[in-house]
Amino acid sequence: MTSVATAIGLHEIRTRWGWFLALGILLIGVGFFALTFTPAATLGTVLVLGWLVAFSGVLEGVFAFHARRWTGVLVHVLGCVLGIFLGLMVVTHPVAGALAWTLLFASYFTVIGIFRTIAALHLKYKGWGWAVFDGLVTFVLGILLWLNWPDSAIWFIGFALGIAMILRGWTMIMFAFAIRSLNRSALSQQVG
């Protein structure tokens, strides 16, 4: 049964289901664009990440300035310098940034895939087979990225972004139809 707070929230957004539908369609469009132009999507994503890292370095510097009398301020000064330096390096050399990010993803997927598989095999909780499947697929994805590196750096981030946008868009469309189909009287009964 839906809680009162959830029912009130659904009642409020029920009239705006069209906006969720439009957002879903837009996200799917962006996802297909990213899948069609994976190198451009990869470089665009790397540039955004580079600027975010540089901006975080600036924020770290502002904090360091305000905490300059604190004995631990050097950690924040170091974070500032590294953030700005690494962010600007990625922005000025986006292909090298894509290479580095892809290596990080490959390492992450390989290690996490191994840990997920081992944990699921060890714990054997209800539905543990899906966790093993998840771990093995994640591990294989990491290995494939390693084996195809540096070529995988050009397409992987854009491909992952495209898939994520399409799945998120589909989720928004399904949510839009779900809240559209909610019956007003059923919501009122749950609230009252």
N, C-alpha and C positions, 0 to 999 in steps of 0.2 A: 504494500500500500504506500502511496506517495505521502511524504510528510507534509505538514501544513505549510512550512516555509517553501518547499519545492513547489507545491500546488499554487501558492500565491505568485511565485516567480514565473511559473508556466502560464498562469492566467495573464500576467502582464505582457509577456512576449508573444502570446498567441496571435495577436493582431499584427505582429511584425514578422511573420513567417516568410514573407516575400523577400525581406532583406537577407535573411539567412540563405534563402534559395539563390539570390543574386550573388552573394559572397561565395557560395559553393561553386556556382558556374564560373565565376571569375577565377577562383583558385584552380579549378580544373584547366581553364584556359592557360593560366600562367604555367601550370605543370606541363602541359603539352608543349608550350613554347620552350620550356627548359629542356624537355626531352628532345625536341627537334634541334635545338642549338646548344647542345651540352657544353662545347668548349666556351661559348660566350657566357652561359649560365655559371660555369665553373669559375671563370675569371671574374665575373661580376660578384659572385659570392665571396671569393677570396679578397677582392677589393673592399667589400663591406666589412668583412672580418678584420682586415688590416686597419681600417679606419676606427673600428670599435676598440681594437687593442691600443692604438695610439691615443684615442680619447680616454681610455681607462688609465693610461700613463699620465695624462694631463690631470685627471681627477686625483690620482695618487699624489702628484706633485702639489696640488692645492691642499690636500690633507696634510702633507708633510710640512708645508709652509705654516699652516695653522697649528701644527703640533711640534713646532721646531724646538721647543724647550724640553720635550720629552726625550728620555734616553733611548727609546726605541725608534726614533725618527729615521735613522739610517735605512731601516728596512723599507720604509715608504719612499725614501729618496731613490733607493735602488729599484723599487717597483716602478717609479716614475721614469727613470732613465731607460730601463729595459722595455717598458711598455711603449714609450715613444719611439725608441730605436727600432724595436721589432715591428711595430705597427707601420712605421714609415718604410722599413725595408720591404715588407710585404706589399705595401701600396706601390712602391717604385719598381718592384720586381714581382709582379703577380704570378708569373709562371713558376718562379722558384717557390713562391708561397703555396701554390697549388701542389707542387712536388712535396713540400714539407707537410702540408695538411693531410695529403693522401697517405704519407708514411705514418703519420699519427693515427689516422683512421685504421690503416692496415694493422698496426700494432695493437690498437685498442680491440678491434674485432677478433684478432687471433687470441689474445689473452682472455678476453671476456668469454669468448666461445668455449675455450678450454674449461674455465672456471664454472660456467653454467652447466656444461655437460657433466663434469665431475660431481658438482653439488647435487644435480638431479639424480645421477646414478647412485650416489651415496645416501641421499635422504629418502628416495622412492615414496614421495607423498602422492596423494590422489592426483592423477593426471600428470605424473612425472614424465611420461613419454613425450608430451608436448614440450616440456622444458629441455629434454635431451635433443629433440628436433631443433628447437630454437638455438641451443648451444652449438650443435653441429653446423647448422646453416650459417650462423655468425662466424664460426671458425673457418669454414670453407670460403666465405666472403673475404675474410682477412687474408687467407692464403692466396686467393685469386688476385687480390690487390697487390700483394708482395710479388707474385710471379709475373704480373703484367706491368709492374712499375718500371720505368717512369711513364709509359704510355697511359696507364690507368689514371694518372694525375690530370690528364686533359679532360677526361669524360666523367670520372666518378662523382665528383662533388655536384656537377650539374645534373647528372642522372639521379643521384640521391635526392636532390632538391626537387626535381620534377616528380619523382614518385611520391615524395612527402606531400607536395602540393595537391596532386591528384587525389591521394587518399584523404587528405584533410578536406578538400572540396567535396568529395563524395559523402563524407561524414556530415558536413554542413547541409547538403541537399537532403539527406535522410532525416536529419534533425528538423529541417524546415517542414518536411511532409509530416513528421510525427507530431509536431506542435500544431500544425494546421488541422490535423484530424482529431485533436482533443475536443471533447464535448464540453461546452460551457457549463452545462448543468452538472456534469460529473465533477468538474473542477470546483464548482460552488459547493457541492455536497461535501467534498473532502475538506474544504476550508472551513465550512460551517459546522 
